[in-house]
Amino acid sequence: ASPEARRDVEASAIAPFMYHHRGTLAYLGRAAAADFGDGRALRGSNLAAKYLWRSVYWSQQVSLRTRLLLAMDWLKELLFGRDISKF
């Protein structure tokens, strides 16, 4: 194939990368801060920050399996507390 034909095939097969900033969320232990990029910012503390972080994290999971595993981990943490042992 000629270089021109190859370039045409590659141009039609690969869409250019477009970055869309959805904002920034930082979990700070018992607090969280969110910046949505358009001048809107949100700061939460304690329980609100924890569930804001978890809802965003859970919504970004790609399969039902990972969402179920994540929910089971959070339920285990709720029932038994965090594992703070060191090996």
C-alpha positions as CSV (number, residue, x, y, z in Angstrom):
1,A,0.0,0.0,0.0
2,S,1.2,3.5,-0.8
3,P,2.0,5.9,2.1
4,E,-1.0,8.1,1.1
5,A,-3.5,5.2,1.3
6,R,-2.0,4.1,4.6
7,R,-2.4,7.6,6.0
8,D,-6.0,7.7,4.8
9,V,-6.8,4.4,6.5
10,E,-5.1,5.4,9.8
11,A,-6.9,8.8,9.8
12,S,-10.3,7.2,9.3
13,A,-9.7,4.4,11.9
14,I,-8.3,6.4,14.8
15,A,-10.3,9.3,16.2
16,P,-8.3,12.1,17.7
17,F,-8.0,12.2,21.5
18,M,-10.3,14.7,23.1
19,Y,-9.7,15.5,26.8
20,H,-12.8,16.5,28.9
21,H,-12.0,17.6,32.4
22,R,-14.7,16.3,34.7
23,G,-13.3,17.9,37.8
24,T,-11.0,16.9,40.6
25,L,-11.9,15.2,43.9
26,A,-9.5,14.9,46.7
27,Y,-10.2,12.7,49.7
28,L,-8.4,14.0,52.8
29,G,-9.1,11.5,55.5
30,R,-12.2,12.8,57.1
31,A,-12.7,15.6,54.6
32,A,-13.0,16.0,50.9
33,A,-12.7,18.8,48.4
34,A,-14.1,18.9,44.9
35,D,-13.2,21.3,42.1
36,F,-15.4,21.1,39.0
37,G,-13.2,23.3,36.9
38,D,-15.6,26.0,36.1
39,G,-15.2,28.0,39.3
40,R,-17.5,25.8,41.3
41,A,-15.9,24.2,44.3
42,L,-17.2,22.0,47.1
43,R,-15.8,21.2,50.5
44,G,-17.3,18.6,52.7
45,S,-16.3,16.9,56.0
46,N,-16.8,13.6,57.8
47,L,-19.7,11.5,56.5
48,A,-20.6,13.7,53.6
49,A,-17.1,13.6,52.2
50,K,-16.8,9.8,52.6
51,Y,-20.0,9.2,50.7
52,L,-19.3,11.8,48.1
53,W,-16.0,10.1,47.4
54,R,-17.5,6.6,47.4
55,S,-20.4,7.5,45.1
56,V,-18.0,9.0,42.5
57,Y,-15.6,6.0,42.8
58,W,-18.5,3.5,42.6
59,S,-20.0,5.2,39.5
60,Q,-16.6,4.9,37.7
61,Q,-16.6,1.1,37.9
62,V,-16.9,-0.6,34.6
63,S,-18.6,-3.8,35.4
64,L,-21.3,-5.2,37.7
65,R,-18.7,-7.6,39.1
66,T,-16.4,-4.8,40.3
67,R,-19.3,-2.8,41.7
68,L,-20.5,-5.9,43.7
69,L,-17.0,-6.6,45.0
70,L,-16.6,-2.9,46.0
71,A,-20.0,-2.9,47.8
72,M,-19.0,-6.1,49.7
73,D,-15.7,-4.5,50.7
74,W,-17.5,-1.5,52.0
75,L,-20.0,-3.7,53.9
76,K,-17.2,-5.7,55.4
77,E,-15.5,-2.4,56.5
78,L,-18.8,-1.2,58.0
79,L,-19.3,-4.4,60.0
80,F,-15.7,-5.2,61.1
81,G,-13.9,-1.9,60.8
82,R,-10.8,-1.1,58.9
83,D,-7.9,-3.6,58.8
84,I,-5.0,-1.8,60.4
85,S,-2.7,-4.8,60.8
86,K,0.8,-4.7,59.4
87,F,2.7,-7.6,58.0
